[in-house]
Amino acid sequence: MNVLALGTRRLLPMLVALGVSAFALSLVPSPLLAPGWVFAAIALLALAWALVQPLDTERDDYLPPLAVALGGLGLAVVARIAPQLAQRQAIWAIVALALVVVLAPQLARFRQLASFKYLWIVASFLLFLGLLVFGREVNGAKLWIQAGPLQFEPVEVIKLFIVFFLAAYLAETADVIAAAPPWSLRANAKYLGPLFLGWGASMAILVLQRDLGMAALLLFVFATMLYVATRRIDIVLVGLVIFGLVAWFAMHHFAYVHTRVGTWLNPFADPLGKGFQASQAYYALAAGGLFGSGFGLGTPTLIPDVSTDYVYVAIAEEFGWIGAMLVIATYFALVRRAIGVAREQPDLYAKLLATGLAATLGFQVFVIVGGNIGLFPLTGITLPFVSYGGSSLVANAVLIALLWAISSRPRCASGAG
């Protein structure tokens, strides 16, 4: 296959994704959008992303386009419900795409991440420390560090660092952990001790920061990676029990968590006060119905913080449940392909790293969508690529870029000539 044909084949999925994004953005009145050069830069960087791989390799070339399509929809929705934030989101999209293009050669050497396994935990603690000292509290949770007009959410980076640590540590110790008898405290403590110390400390700090959503996400990721590495269901169950006890403690001792749970259980007990956000979200879901009110014709802006906390509800109201399920189907395709990348890896480290990244993405979608439709209490985490937030957009772009790099294999092995 000549270079031109190969490049065309690699660009085609991204061109389709950019077409979907352009259609979504065409629904937004032009005064609400960023200048044209911003979208030209986004398109060029997205095309460059599709091409920054060695000619002699094959990758899952649907991963970046699916992320770009979701990002285009997210930008359109943010422009619709929070025009004052849309231009910032567009600039962050440029930053995210530029970063993954620049980092492409380094991400291709992803196995080198295993050499710094304890550094990832140290870096996580330092970020938490910075949050404790410089963090800004919003709605009862201290999750952001602000420097002038910019806000940085350290937990978006920390979730990746935790995956890097778990993949490296479990790749080295999976065999002995799997072979240790469940009833042998000494045998389990020897190898699980550092694992639980690093993970448990992160969980404790997240609880102290009252960010149980991210704590739940890390628990799910930890349990998934541990099970894939060792098939030890007993350890997974112990982790779930520990988290349940911690969540119960937080609910009874932290007013912020107690309020969130109470609002979830009965948002209409105080519909003009604490339950206003949730009750308005439920009204919006009901108003959307099957086909939606039409883009720009609903009232999702009545929901406080809709661009961050309830962006999925905004989509469901104006695009209906059909549109909302199409978004879920796109996420499902993205996560499914990520799991496929993990299953194809020949070595345990690459398999665990891809599994952790896939679990991070999948569970994050599950937690925030579940919170939006009332399956469980709303959390402060974002809907990847769609919610407003620069930190989230950049971190999730790196996540997809890393998965894309892990999927690399020699082109001759795929049958391409």
C-alpha positions in Angstrom: 0.0 0.0 0.0 1.5 3.4 -1.0 1.9 6.2 1.4 -0.9 8.3 -0.1 -3.4 5.5 0.1 -2.4 4.7 3.7 -2.7 8.3 4.7 -6.1 8.6 3.1 -7.3 5.5 4.9 -6.0 6.8 8.2 -7.6 10.2 7.7 -11.1 9.0 6.6 -12.5 8.2 10.1 -11.2 11.6 11.4 -12.8 13.4 8.5 -16.1 11.8 9.3 -15.8 12.8 12.9 -15.0 16.4 11.9 -18.1 16.4 9.6 -20.2 15.3 12.6 -18.7 18.0 14.7 -19.2 20.6 12.0 -22.9 19.6 11.7 -23.4 19.9 15.5 -21.7 23.3 15.5 -23.7 24.5 12.5 -26.8 24.3 14.8 -25.3 27.0 17.1 -25.9 30.7 16.2 -22.6 32.1 14.9 -22.4 34.9 17.5 -22.1 32.3 20.2 -19.1 30.6 18.6 -15.4 31.2 18.7 -13.7 32.9 15.7 -13.3 30.8 12.5 -9.5 30.4 12.9 -10.1 28.5 16.2 -12.1 25.8 14.4 -9.6 25.7 11.6 -6.9 25.1 14.1 -9.0 22.4 15.8 -9.6 20.6 12.4 -5.9 20.8 11.4 -4.7 19.5 14.7 -7.3 16.6 14.6 -6.1 15.6 11.2 -2.5 15.8 12.4 -3.4 13.5 15.3 -4.7 10.9 12.9 -1.4 10.9 11.0 1.2 11.0 13.8 2.0 7.3 13.8 4.9 5.4 12.1 4.1 4.2 8.6 5.0 0.6 9.5 2.4 0.3 12.2 -1.3 -0.3 12.5 -3.5 1.3 15.2 -7.1 1.4 16.2 -7.8 4.5 14.1 -11.3 4.9 15.4 -10.3 5.9 18.9 -9.2 9.5 18.2 -12.2 10.2 15.8 -14.7 9.0 18.4 -13.2 11.3 21.0 -13.2 14.2 18.5 -16.9 13.6 17.6 -17.8 13.7 21.3 -15.7 16.8 21.7 -17.5 18.6 18.8 -20.9 17.7 20.2 -19.7 18.9 23.7 -18.5 22.2 22.2 -21.8 22.8 20.5 -23.8 22.0 23.6 -21.6 24.3 25.8 -22.0 27.1 23.3 -25.8 26.6 23.5 -26.1 26.5 27.3 -23.1 28.7 28.4 -21.9 30.9 25.5 -19.5 32.7 27.9 -17.6 29.4 28.3 -17.7 28.2 24.7 -14.6 30.1 23.5 -12.6 28.9 26.5 -13.6 25.3 25.7 -12.5 25.8 22.1 -9.1 27.1 23.2 -8.8 24.1 25.5 -9.6 21.8 22.6 -6.7 23.3 20.7 -4.4 22.8 23.8 -5.6 19.2 24.2 -5.1 18.3 20.5 -1.7 20.1 20.3 -0.5 18.2 23.4 -1.4 14.8 22.0 0.2 15.6 18.7 3.4 16.8 20.4 3.5 13.9 22.9 2.8 11.2 20.2 6.5 10.0 20.0 6.8 9.8 23.8 3.4 8.0 24.2 4.6 5.4 21.6 7.2 4.4 24.3 4.5 3.9 26.9 6.3 1.0 28.5 8.8 3.4 30.0 6.0 4.6 32.3 6.5 1.4 34.3 10.0 2.5 35.4 8.5 5.4 37.5 5.7 3.5 39.3 6.4 5.1 42.7 6.9 8.5 41.2 3.3 8.5 40.1 2.1 8.1 43.7 4.5 10.8 44.9 3.3 13.1 42.2 -0.3 12.4 43.2 0.4 13.3 46.8 2.1 16.5 45.8 -0.9 17.5 43.7 -3.2 16.7 46.6 -1.0 18.8 48.9 -1.2 21.7 46.4 -5.0 21.3 46.4 -5.1 21.4 50.2 -3.0 24.6 50.4 -4.1 26.5 47.3 -7.4 24.8 46.4 -10.6 26.8 45.9 -13.8 25.5 47.4 -17.0 25.4 45.3 -20.3 23.9 46.5 -18.6 22.3 49.5 -15.8 20.5 47.7 -12.2 21.8 47.2 -11.4 20.5 43.8 -9.7 23.4 41.9 -6.6 25.4 42.0 -7.0 28.8 40.4 -4.3 31.0 39.0 -5.8 34.2 37.6 -8.5 33.4 35.0 -7.3 29.7 34.8 -8.6 26.8 36.9 -6.8 23.5 37.2 -8.5 20.3 38.5 -5.7 18.1 39.8 -7.9 15.0 40.2 -8.1 14.7 36.4 -4.3 14.2 36.3 -4.3 12.1 39.5 -6.7 9.5 38.0 -4.1 8.8 35.2 -1.2 8.7 37.7 -3.0 6.1 39.8 -3.6 3.9 36.7 0.1 4.2 35.8 1.1 3.1 39.3 -1.4 0.2 39.5 -0.4 -1.2 36.1 3.3 -1.2 36.9 3.0 -2.6 40.4 0.5 -5.3 39.4 2.5 -6.4 36.4 5.4 -7.2 38.7 3.4 -8.8 41.5 0.3 -10.3 39.9 1.5 -13.9 40.1 2.4 -13.9 43.8 -0.8 -12.1 44.7 -2.9 -14.6 42.7 -1.1 -17.5 44.4 -1.4 -16.2 47.9 -4.0 -18.1 50.0 -6.9 -15.7 50.9 -6.6 -16.8 54.6 -2.9 -16.0 54.9 -2.6 -12.4 56.2 1.2 -12.4 56.0 1.4 -13.6 52.4 -1.2 -11.1 51.3 0.1 -8.1 53.3 3.6 -8.5 51.9 2.5 -7.7 48.4 -0.8 -6.0 48.8 0.5 -3.7 51.5 2.2 -1.2 49.1 -0.8 -1.4 46.8 -3.4 -0.7 49.4 -1.1 2.0 50.9 -0.9 3.9 47.7 -4.5 3.4 46.7 -5.9 3.8 50.2 -4.0 7.0 50.9 -5.4 8.5 47.7 -8.9 7.4 48.6 -8.6 8.9 52.1 -7.4 12.3 50.7 -10.3 12.3 48.2 -12.8 11.6 51.0 -11.2 14.5 53.0 -11.6 16.7 50.0 -15.3 15.5 49.9 -14.9 14.2 46.3 -16.6 10.9 46.7 -17.3 10.7 43.0 -13.6 10.5 42.1 -13.1 8.2 45.0 -15.7 5.9 43.7 -14.2 6.1 40.2 -10.7 5.1 41.6 -12.3 2.2 43.5 -13.9 0.8 40.4 -10.7 1.2 38.4 -8.6 -0.4 41.2 -11.0 -3.3 41.5 -11.1 -3.9 37.7 -7.3 -3.9 37.3 -6.8 -6.1 40.4 -9.3 -8.6 39.1 -7.8 -8.7 35.6 -4.3 -9.2 37.0 -5.1 -11.8 39.7 -8.6 -13.1 39.4 -8.9 -12.6 43.2 -12.5 -11.8 43.7 -12.1 -11.8 47.5 -9.8 -8.8 47.4 -12.3 -7.0 45.2 -15.1 -7.6 47.6 -13.0 -6.4 50.6 -12.3 -3.2 48.7 -16.0 -2.7 48.0 -16.8 -3.3 51.7 -14.1 -0.8 52.8 -15.5 1.8 50.4 -19.0 1.2 51.6 -17.9 1.8 55.1 -16.0 5.0 54.2 -19.0 6.3 52.2 -21.3 5.6 55.1 -18.9 7.5 57.5 -18.7 10.4 55.1 -22.5 10.6 54.7 -22.9 10.9 58.4 -20.0 13.2 59.2 -19.7 15.5 56.2 -22.6 17.9 55.7 -21.8 18.2 52.0 -22.1 14.5 51.4 -25.1 14.2 53.6 -26.8 16.9 51.6 -26.0 15.3 48.3 -27.4 11.9 49.4 -30.5 13.6 50.9 -31.1 15.5 47.7 -30.8 12.4 45.7 -33.3 10.5 47.8 -35.9 13.3 47.8 -35.0 16.3 45.6 -38.6 17.6 45.9 -38.4 18.0 49.7 -36.8 21.4 49.1 -37.4 22.1 45.4 -36.5 25.8 45.7 -33.5 25.2 47.9 -31.1 22.3 48.1 -33.1 20.2 45.7 -33.5 22.9 43.0 -30.7 21.7 40.7 -31.8 18.0 40.8 -35.5 18.8 40.5 -34.9 21.1 37.5 -32.9 18.3 35.9 -35.7 15.9 36.3 -38.2 18.4 34.8 -35.8 18.8 31.8 -35.6 15.0 31.3 -39.3 14.7 31.3 -39.7 17.6 28.9 -37.3 16.1 26.4 -39.3 12.9 25.9 -38.4 10.6 23.1 -37.5 13.2 20.4 -36.5 16.2 22.4 -37.7 19.8 22.3 -35.2 20.7 19.6 -31.8 22.2 19.8 -32.1 25.7 21.3 -35.7 25.3 22.1 -35.5 23.8 25.6 -34.7 25.4 28.9 -31.7 23.5 30.3 -30.2 26.8 31.4 -32.6 26.8 34.3 -30.4 24.0 35.8 -27.5 25.5 37.9 -24.1 24.5 36.6 -25.6 22.7 33.7 -22.5 22.9 31.5 -20.5 20.9 34.1 -22.8 18.8 36.3 -25.8 18.2 34.0 -24.7 18.5 30.4 -26.2 15.0 29.7 -29.6 16.2 30.8 -29.2 19.2 28.5 -28.6 16.8 25.6 -31.6 14.6 26.7 -33.9 17.6 26.9 -33.2 19.1 23.5 -32.2 15.9 21.5 -34.6 13.6 23.4 -33.8 10.1 24.6 -33.0 9.1 21.0 -30.2 11.7 21.0 -29.1 10.8 24.5 -28.9 7.1 23.7 -26.8 7.9 20.6 -24.3 9.7 22.8 -24.2 6.6 25.1 -23.7 4.4 22.1 -20.7 6.5 21.1 -19.2 6.2 24.5 -20.0 2.4 24.4 -18.1 2.1 21.1 -15.2 4.1 22.5 -15.0 1.9 25.7 -15.5 -1.3 23.7 -12.6 -0.5 21.4 -10.5 0.4 24.5 -11.2 -3.0 26.0 -10.4 -4.6 22.7 -7.0 -2.9 22.8 -6.4 -4.4 26.3 -7.4 -7.9 25.2 -5.0 -7.8 22.3 -1.9 -7.0 24.3 0.8 -9.7 24.6 2.3 -8.6 27.9 0.6 -8.0 31.2 1.8 -4.5 31.7 0.3 -3.2 28.5 -2.9 -5.2 29.1 -3.3 -3.7 32.6 -2.5 -0.2 31.4 -5.1 -0.3 28.7 -7.6 -2.0 31.1 -7.1 0.8 33.6 -7.5 3.5 31.0 -10.6 1.8 29.6 -12.1 1.4 33.1 -11.4 5.0 33.9 -13.2 6.2 30.9 -16.1 3.8 31.1 -16.8 4.2 34.9 -16.5 8.0 34.6 -19.3 8.0 32.0 -21.4 5.5 34.1 -21.0 7.5 37.3 -21.9 10.9 35.8 -24.8 9.7 33.6 -26.1 7.6 36.5 -26.0 10.7 38.7 -27.8 12.8 36.0 -30.7 10.4 35.7 -31.0 9.7 39.4 -29.5 6.2 39.7 -27.2 7.5 42.5 -26.1 10.8 44.0 -24.7 13.4 41.7 -20.9 13.7 41.8 -18.5 16.4 40.8 -16.8 14.5 38.0 -17.3 15.5 34.3 -18.8 13.8 31.3 -15.6 13.1 29.2 -15.2 15.4 26.2 -18.7 16.9 26.5 -18.8 18.7 29.9 -17.1 22.1 30.1 -13.7 21.9 31.7 -10.2 22.3 30.3 -8.5 19.9 32.8 -10.9 17.2 31.9 -10.6 17.7 28.2 -6.8 17.6 28.2 -6.6 14.6 30.6 -9.1 12.6 28.6 -7.4 13.4 25.3 -4.1 12.1 26.7 -6.0 9.0 27.9 -7.3 8.3 24.4 -3.9 9.1 22.8 -2.2 6.6 25.2 -4.8 3.9 24.4 -4.2 4.6 20.7 -0.4 4.2 21.2 -0.9 0.9 23.1 -3.0 -0.4 20.2 0.0 -0.1 17.8 1.1 -3.3 16.1 3.4 -4.0 13.0 1.4 -3.3 9.8 2.6 -6.5 8.2 0.9 -8.5 11.1 -2.5 -7.1 10.1 -2.2 -8.3 6.5 -1.7 -4.9 5.0 0.8 -4.9 2.1 
